Amino acid sequence: MSGPVGTVASLAARVGGTVVRLVRSTVDPSSSRSADGGRPASGWLVVTVLRDPTDIDTAPLPVPLAEFGDRIEVRVRPAGGDKGTELAARLRDRPSGSAAGRLGGTDPEGELRSALRRAKQLLEVGEVLALDPVPHGERTPTPGGLLLEAWTRSAPKAGVR
């Protein structure tokens, strides 16, 4: 096909492929990652805090991490290139997460990842920054609306991928 119909068909095929990849990565994030599911082998999740290592006291953990109690290990060390401090945490007992658990909100590693980001914000800015709430009401139950709802639920734990 050539002309406008061919152009529209080509565009529709590309959009359809993109939507399928996005849905697949939302339902099963491991499908878009390496064979190990993108999890670090050591289990340590790390954020770089733009503060000097001497400014960070882990005796009283930041509130988001303190909520985990003794279910986590925490370490602090200078970041490479004198660029702040690495704040690392890992679960003592690492459960194997499932895609259904991640979408359903029962992903302990995702909760720890979110807590690390909030702790970073507290240490750097002094407060956890929040987005404006989602407008009330329901989205149209279209494939795009359902996809947006799934992303909205998993975004606070998933972070940037």
MIFITOR-943973 format. One line per field, with one value per atom (N, C-alpha, C): residue number from 1; residue in one letter; atom name; x, y, z. Coordinates in steps of 0.1 Angstrom, whole numbers. Example, Ala and Ser with C-alpha at 12.3 -4.5 7.8 and 13.67 -1.06 7.14 Angstrom:
<sites>
i <- 1,1,1,2,2,2
aa <- A,A,A,S,S,S
at <- N,CA,C,N,CA,C
c1 <- 132,123,132,128,137,129
c2 <- -57,-45,-33,-22,-11,0
c3 <- 78,78,78,71,71,79
</sites>
This chain:
<sites>
i <- 1,1,1,2,2,2,3,3,3,4,4,4,5,5,5,6,6,6,7,7,7,8,8,8,9,9,9,10,10,10,11,11,11,12,12,12,13,13,13,14,14,14,15,15,15,16,16,16,17,17,17,18,18,18,19,19,19,20,20,20,21,21,21,22,22,22,23,23,23,24,24,24,25,25,25,26,26,26,27,27,27,28,28,28,29,29,29,30,30,30,31,31,31,32,32,32,33,33,33,34,34,34,35,35,35,36,36,36,37,37,37,38,38,38,39,39,39,40,40,40,41,41,41,42,42,42,43,43,43,44,44,44,45,45,45,46,46,46,47,47,47,48,48,48,49,49,49,50,50,50,51,51,51,52,52,52,53,53,53,54,54,54,55,55,55,56,56,56,57,57,57,58,58,58,59,59,59,60,60,60,61,61,61,62,62,62,63,63,63,64,64,64,65,65,65,66,66,66,67,67,67,68,68,68,69,69,69,70,70,70,71,71,71,72,72,72,73,73,73,74,74,74,75,75,75,76,76,76,77,77,77,78,78,78,79,79,79,80,80,80,81,81,81,82,82,82,83,83,83,84,84,84,85,85,85,86,86,86,87,87,87,88,88,88,89,89,89,90,90,90,91,91,91,92,92,92,93,93,93,94,94,94,95,95,95,96,96,96,97,97,97,98,98,98,99,99,99,100,100,100,101,101,101,102,102,102,103,103,103,104,104,104,105,105,105,106,106,106,107,107,107,108,108,108,109,109,109,110,110,110,111,111,111,112,112,112,113,113,113,114,114,114,115,115,115,116,116,116,117,117,117,118,118,118,119,119,119,120,120,120,121,121,121,122,122,122,123,123,123,124,124,124,125,125,125,126,126,126,127,127,127,128,128,128,129,129,129,130,130,130,131,131,131,132,132,132,133,133,133,134,134,134,135,135,135,136,136,136,137,137,137,138,138,138,139,139,139,140,140,140,141,141,141,142,142,142,143,143,143,144,144,144,145,145,145,146,146,146,147,147,147,148,148,148,149,149,149,150,150,150,151,151,151,152,152,152,153,153,153,154,154,154,155,155,155,156,156,156,157,157,157,158,158,158,159,159,159,160,160,160,161,161,161
aa <- M,M,M,S,S,S,G,G,G,P,P,P,V,V,V,G,G,G,T,T,T,V,V,V,A,A,A,S,S,S,L,L,L,A,A,A,A,A,A,R,R,R,V,V,V,G,G,G,G,G,G,T,T,T,V,V,V,V,V,V,R,R,R,L,L,L,V,V,V,R,R,R,S,S,S,T,T,T,V,V,V,D,D,D,P,P,P,S,S,S,S,S,S,S,S,S,R,R,R,S,S,S,A,A,A,D,D,D,G,G,G,G,G,G,R,R,R,P,P,P,A,A,A,S,S,S,G,G,G,W,W,W,L,L,L,V,V,V,V,V,V,T,T,T,V,V,V,L,L,L,R,R,R,D,D,D,P,P,P,T,T,T,D,D,D,I,I,I,D,D,D,T,T,T,A,A,A,P,P,P,L,L,L,P,P,P,V,V,V,P,P,P,L,L,L,A,A,A,E,E,E,F,F,F,G,G,G,D,D,D,R,R,R,I,I,I,E,E,E,V,V,V,R,R,R,V,V,V,R,R,R,P,P,P,A,A,A,G,G,G,G,G,G,D,D,D,K,K,K,G,G,G,T,T,T,E,E,E,L,L,L,A,A,A,A,A,A,R,R,R,L,L,L,R,R,R,D,D,D,R,R,R,P,P,P,S,S,S,G,G,G,S,S,S,A,A,A,A,A,A,G,G,G,R,R,R,L,L,L,G,G,G,G,G,G,T,T,T,D,D,D,P,P,P,E,E,E,G,G,G,E,E,E,L,L,L,R,R,R,S,S,S,A,A,A,L,L,L,R,R,R,R,R,R,A,A,A,K,K,K,Q,Q,Q,L,L,L,L,L,L,E,E,E,V,V,V,G,G,G,E,E,E,V,V,V,L,L,L,A,A,A,L,L,L,D,D,D,P,P,P,V,V,V,P,P,P,H,H,H,G,G,G,E,E,E,R,R,R,T,T,T,P,P,P,T,T,T,P,P,P,G,G,G,G,G,G,L,L,L,L,L,L,L,L,L,E,E,E,A,A,A,W,W,W,T,T,T,R,R,R,S,S,S,A,A,A,P,P,P,K,K,K,A,A,A,G,G,G,V,V,V,R,R,R
at <- N,CA,C,N,CA,C,N,CA,C,N,CA,C,N,CA,C,N,CA,C,N,CA,C,N,CA,C,N,CA,C,N,CA,C,N,CA,C,N,CA,C,N,CA,C,N,CA,C,N,CA,C,N,CA,C,N,CA,C,N,CA,C,N,CA,C,N,CA,C,N,CA,C,N,CA,C,N,CA,C,N,CA,C,N,CA,C,N,CA,C,N,CA,C,N,CA,C,N,CA,C,N,CA,C,N,CA,C,N,CA,C,N,CA,C,N,CA,C,N,CA,C,N,CA,C,N,CA,C,N,CA,C,N,CA,C,N,CA,C,N,CA,C,N,CA,C,N,CA,C,N,CA,C,N,CA,C,N,CA,C,N,CA,C,N,CA,C,N,CA,C,N,CA,C,N,CA,C,N,CA,C,N,CA,C,N,CA,C,N,CA,C,N,CA,C,N,CA,C,N,CA,C,N,CA,C,N,CA,C,N,CA,C,N,CA,C,N,CA,C,N,CA,C,N,CA,C,N,CA,C,N,CA,C,N,CA,C,N,CA,C,N,CA,C,N,CA,C,N,CA,C,N,CA,C,N,CA,C,N,CA,C,N,CA,C,N,CA,C,N,CA,C,N,CA,C,N,CA,C,N,CA,C,N,CA,C,N,CA,C,N,CA,C,N,CA,C,N,CA,C,N,CA,C,N,CA,C,N,CA,C,N,CA,C,N,CA,C,N,CA,C,N,CA,C,N,CA,C,N,CA,C,N,CA,C,N,CA,C,N,CA,C,N,CA,C,N,CA,C,N,CA,C,N,CA,C,N,CA,C,N,CA,C,N,CA,C,N,CA,C,N,CA,C,N,CA,C,N,CA,C,N,CA,C,N,CA,C,N,CA,C,N,CA,C,N,CA,C,N,CA,C,N,CA,C,N,CA,C,N,CA,C,N,CA,C,N,CA,C,N,CA,C,N,CA,C,N,CA,C,N,CA,C,N,CA,C,N,CA,C,N,CA,C,N,CA,C,N,CA,C,N,CA,C,N,CA,C,N,CA,C,N,CA,C,N,CA,C,N,CA,C,N,CA,C,N,CA,C,N,CA,C,N,CA,C,N,CA,C,N,CA,C,N,CA,C,N,CA,C,N,CA,C,N,CA,C,N,CA,C,N,CA,C,N,CA,C,N,CA,C,N,CA,C,N,CA,C,N,CA,C,N,CA,C,N,CA,C,N,CA,C,N,CA,C,N,CA,C,N,CA,C,N,CA,C,N,CA,C,N,CA,C
c1 <- 8,0,9,4,11,1,6,-3,-8,-19,-24,-28,-34,-39,-27,-17,-5,2,2,9,1,-12,-20,-19,-19,-17,-4,7,20,21,15,14,7,-5,-13,-6,2,10,20,27,38,32,20,14,9,3,-1,10,22,33,38,38,42,33,20,10,12,14,16,28,40,52,49,42,39,31,20,12,19,27,35,45,51,61,54,42,34,29,24,18,30,41,52,65,69,81,93,94,106,107,96,97,105,107,115,129,132,145,153,165,173,168,174,169,167,175,174,163,155,144,149,162,166,170,169,172,187,192,207,210,220,223,225,231,234,222,211,199,200,211,213,206,197,192,199,203,212,206,207,204,216,219,229,223,227,222,232,228,237,240,246,250,264,272,284,281,290,287,287,294,293,280,272,259,248,251,241,243,234,234,224,228,219,215,220,215,200,195,180,178,173,171,160,161,150,137,126,113,109,110,106,113,126,134,131,129,127,115,105,92,95,106,109,115,120,125,138,138,150,148,139,137,147,154,164,177,187,201,204,211,214,229,234,248,250,260,262,277,280,294,296,307,309,307,300,298,310,312,323,325,337,339,336,335,332,319,309,296,285,287,277,279,268,268,259,264,255,248,234,226,220,224,220,212,202,194,190,188,183,175,166,158,166,165,172,167,154,148,142,148,144,133,121,111,112,107,107,93,94,82,76,63,56,50,47,41,28,20,7,9,19,21,25,34,38,26,17,6,-5,-5,-15,-10,3,8,14,18,24,38,46,60,69,75,83,95,101,113,109,97,92,90,84,82,95,105,118,124,123,128,121,108,100,105,107,112,126,134,148,147,138,136,131,121,115,126,134,145,155,158,167,161,148,142,143,140,141,155,165,179,183,179,183,175,162,153,146,145,138,123,118,104,103,92,89,80,85,77,66,54,43,36,30,23,9,3,-11,-19,-30,-38,-45,-48,-54,-69,-74,-87,-97,-107,-117,-126,-132,-140,-133,-139,-133,-129,-118,-113,-122,-123,-130,-123,-131,-125,-120,-112,-106,-92,-87,-73,-63,-64,-54,-57,-70,-74,-69,-71,-67,-52,-45,-30,-26,-32,-28,-31,-42,-45,-34,-30,-20,-7,-3,10,9,-3,-5,-3,-8,-7,7,15,28,39,37,47,54,47,55,65,63,72,82,79,87,98,96,107,110,120,124,131,127,133,140
c2 <- -12,0,12,22,35,46,58,69,70,78,80,68,58,46,38,37,30,36,50,57,55,56,53,39,29,15,13,19,18,24,36,43,34,29,21,8,2,-10,-6,5,9,13,20,23,10,1,-12,-19,-20,-27,-20,-7,1,-2,-2,-5,-19,-28,-42,-43,-37,-37,-30,-19,-12,-20,-26,-35,-47,-53,-65,-61,-49,-46,-41,-37,-33,-46,-55,-67,-76,-77,-85,-77,-69,-61,-69,-81,-89,-92,-90,-93,-82,-71,-60,-59,-68,-68,-80,-80,-92,-104,-115,-128,-128,-120,-121,-111,-106,-97,-83,-80,-66,-64,-75,-73,-75,-66,-67,-80,-87,-100,-99,-88,-86,-82,-77,-73,-59,-52,-38,-29,-20,-9,3,12,23,36,47,60,69,79,88,101,104,116,127,139,150,157,149,154,148,154,148,136,126,114,117,127,131,137,142,148,138,125,115,106,107,98,87,75,64,58,63,58,60,72,72,72,61,60,71,76,84,76,83,77,66,69,59,46,46,34,28,37,32,23,26,18,3,0,-14,-21,-13,-20,-28,-40,-48,-58,-55,-63,-59,-48,-43,-41,-41,-37,-23,-14,-1,1,7,11,25,32,45,46,51,53,64,70,81,76,84,81,83,76,77,92,96,109,121,118,129,136,127,133,130,131,129,116,110,98,87,75,64,59,59,53,40,29,16,8,0,-8,-21,-31,-44,-51,-59,-67,-79,-82,-94,-107,-108,-120,-115,-119,-114,-123,-119,-127,-127,-137,-136,-130,-118,-111,-117,-114,-119,-106,-107,-96,-93,-103,-100,-93,-97,-90,-76,-73,-59,-51,-56,-48,-47,-57,-56,-48,-44,-36,-43,-56,-64,-68,-58,-60,-54,-62,-57,-49,-54,-48,-34,-34,-21,-11,-16,-7,-1,-10,-5,5,2,12,26,25,38,45,37,42,49,43,48,62,63,76,86,83,92,96,87,90,100,98,107,121,122,135,142,134,139,145,137,140,153,154,165,177,176,187,190,180,181,177,174,169,160,152,144,151,153,160,151,157,149,156,148,154,157,166,169,156,155,143,142,129,126,132,138,143,132,136,125,122,110,105,93,87,75,78,71,73,63,67,58,45,34,21,17,24,21,14,8,2,12,24,34,38,39,42,31,19,8,7,10,10,22,33,45,41,35,31,21,11,2,9,18,26,34,41,49,41,29,21,16,13,7,17,30,40,43,45,49,38,26,15,12,14,10,19,32,42,42,48,50,37,32,19,22
c3 <- 0,0,0,-7,-7,-6,-3,-2,13,14,28,36,29,35,40,32,36,48,48,59,72,71,83,88,79,83,90,84,90,104,105,118,128,124,133,138,129,133,143,141,150,164,164,176,184,176,182,188,182,187,200,200,212,223,221,231,237,228,233,242,238,246,260,260,272,281,276,284,290,281,285,296,295,305,318,317,330,337,329,335,340,333,337,334,344,342,338,342,339,324,316,302,295,301,294,301,309,316,313,320,318,324,322,327,342,350,364,369,361,365,368,366,369,383,391,406,408,416,419,426,422,428,443,448,462,470,463,470,474,474,478,468,473,465,470,461,464,458,466,461,465,456,459,465,477,484,483,479,477,490,499,512,515,524,528,537,536,545,560,564,578,582,573,575,577,574,574,586,596,608,606,606,605,618,629,642,643,641,639,624,618,604,600,588,583,584,587,590,579,566,557,558,562,564,578,587,601,602,593,594,591,584,582,594,604,616,613,619,616,605,596,584,573,575,565,571,562,566,558,565,559,559,549,549,543,547,542,538,526,522,512,511,502,488,480,466,458,447,438,433,431,425,434,447,457,453,450,445,455,468,478,486,489,498,492,492,488,500,500,510,505,511,505,516,511,520,513,520,515,525,520,529,534,546,552,546,544,538,525,514,500,495,494,488,473,466,452,448,442,438,425,424,411,405,392,385,391,395,401,414,422,435,433,423,420,416,407,403,414,423,434,446,446,456,468,466,476,472,469,465,476,485,496,490,480,474,468,462,457,468,479,490,496,496,501,491,478,468,470,472,474,487,498,510,509,501,499,492,482,475,484,493,502,513,517,526,520,507,500,500,497,497,511,521,535,538,534,538,529,517,508,510,511,511,524,532,545,545,533,532,520,520,509,500,487,477,472,470,466,454,445,434,438,430,433,432,440,439,425,422,409,410,399,400,403,411,415,403,405,394,388,378,372,358,354,340,331,319,309,308,309,309,295,289,276,279,268,271,276,271,275,290,293,307,317,313,322,323,312,313,322,321,330,344,347,361,366,358,363,365,357,359,371,373,385,398,398,410,413,402,404,404,400,398,411,423,435,439,435,439,428,416,405,402,403,400,385,382,368,363,352,347,334
</sites>
